[in-house]
Amino acid sequence: MTRKTLQLPLGLSASDIIGGGTSGLALLIPHTQTVIKISHGDPDERERCEREAGIYERLYKSNIPRPSSLLGYNGRCGDGILLEYAENKTVRRYLSIPDNQPASAVLISRWARQGAIALRFVHVNDVAHGDVSCDNFFLDKVLNLRLGDFTNSSLGLDTYLEQDDIFEFGLALYEMSTGIQLFKGLYLSPGEKRQKIEQEGLPNLLQLPVTSLGVTIIKCLESHYRNMGEVLRDVDSISKH
């Protein structure tokens, strides 16, 4: 089936596109710090974008204080959603720039804490993120982390989905610390990644810039944490040292 030509929102052009994925495009609205995210137009992609908008609205209406490490949501605009502009794109992109790699111990500790706070907030609001990675941890102008992209998220946090998010958070911590993306190019589920780790062993955690973060990574990958609150307590204790 031929994909229809995508109509960009009025006043925006291809030069405003700053990113895209399987579910849609992100465009920076000129002369603002606001991004509009739109679907490609296919029904399944439109459904994923609609789901993301619903998740953001749920999180932003929460009675629990919202952390600053959640990507800013500014409501809907037609079929799109308005989001905070992350000037430094994603953690993965930042680490791929030779001059930025590796990140300092101070920066890694900050990212770990900000990511844990955001993911804990998502979980206590009964949402599973479903795609925790350094591609969905965004960075603002001063390199503060923002968790975003809820196109693969789901309402209703069961134990399996919670553990999958925690496991993937452990992989993200490893990538933040080393610049190495484990399982790069492999489209594996969290369960399949666990199997490979069981067969091949854990990655080398001896030379991390934040040495004590290695224990947290192991506990994430081996399902020793019951929830993100426990992860945050460990990350907090590391940040204080």
C-alpha positions, -999 to +999 in steps of 0.1 A: +000+000+000+013+034-010+018+058+019-001+091+015+020+123+013+022+138+048+007+172+052+028+193+075+010+218+099+003+252+084+034+275+086+059+246+090+082+231+063+106+203+059+134+225+072+117+226+106+119+188+110+142+179+139+135+142+143+113+113+135+107+077+141+083+049+133+053+067+147+058+103+135+078+134+130+089+162+154+091+197+141+104+228+159+080+257+156+100+286+144+110+313+169+098+291+199+111+265+223+081+242+214+081+211+193+050+197+175+049+159+171+027+145+144+019+110+132+028+099+097-009+094+091-014+056+090-041+044+114-018+024+137+007+053+138-021+078+146-033+055+174+002+054+189+004+092+188-031+094+204-020+070+231+011+092+238-011+123+242-033+104+266-003+093+287+011+129+288-023+142+299-026+116+326+008+124+339+002+162+338-031+159+357-015+137+384-020+148+420+016+137+426+041+165+422+055+163+386+093+161+384+112+185+361+129+155+345+097+147+326+097+162+291+074+193+291+039+187+275+020+218+263-012+202+251-026+192+217-026+211+185-049+195+159-037+160+154-003+168+170+010+173+205+031+202+217+063+193+236+093+210+252+122+214+229+153+195+240+182+216+226+208+188+230+185+161+216+190+127+233+216+112+256+225+087+229+231+114+203+251+135+228+273+106+236+279+098+199+296+132+195+334+125+200+340+156+220+313+147+245+324+111+252+327+099+279+304+119+301+319+131+334+311+113+367+291+143+379+270+143+347+264+106+348+253+108+384+229+136+376+214+118+346+209+086+367+191+105+394+169+125+370+160+094+350+151+074+381+130+102+394+111+105+361+105+068+357+094+064+393+068+092+387+056+074+356+052+041+375+034+055+405+009+069+380+002+034+368+020+038+335+046+015+320+069+034+297+077+005+274+107+019+257+133+031+283+165+039+265+191+067+260+171+075+228+142+085+249+161+104+276+163+139+262+187+167+272+179+204+276+202+234+270+222+227+302+222+189+299+194+182+323+177+150+315+140+147+304+122+114+299+099+114+269+084+094+240+054+075+253+043+060+220+050+025+233+036+031+268+006+014+284-018+022+312-018-004+339+015-013+354+018-050+361+049-066+376+063-078+342+061-044+326+075-027+357+105-051+356+110-046+319+113-008+325+137-013+354+158-038+333+160-013+304+169+015+328+199-006+338+210-008+302+205+029+298+227+035+329+254+014+313+252+034+281+253+067+300+285+054+318+303+040+288+288+053+256+283+017+246+248+006+235+244-030+243+225-051+217+229-023+191+212-033+159+193-062+175+156-059+178+152-079+210+125-078+237+136-073+273+132-111+278+154-119+249+180-095+262+179-112+296+185-145+279+216-132+261+230-118+293+224-152+310+242-169+282+270-144+277+274-128+311+271-093+323+290-064+306+323-052+321+314-029+350+349-025+365+359+007+349+328+029+351+333+066+358+309+062+388+322+029+401+293+024+426+268+027+398+279-008+387+260-024+416+228-006+406+232-017+370+236-053+380+206-051+403+185-037+375+196-063+350+192-092+375+157-081+387+168-074+423+147-043+426+109-045+433+102-010+420+118+022+408+116+037+443+142+012+454+163+021+423+160+058+432+172+052+468+203+035+456+210+062+429+204+089+456+229+073+479+255+073+450+248+110+442+255+120+478+290+105+478 
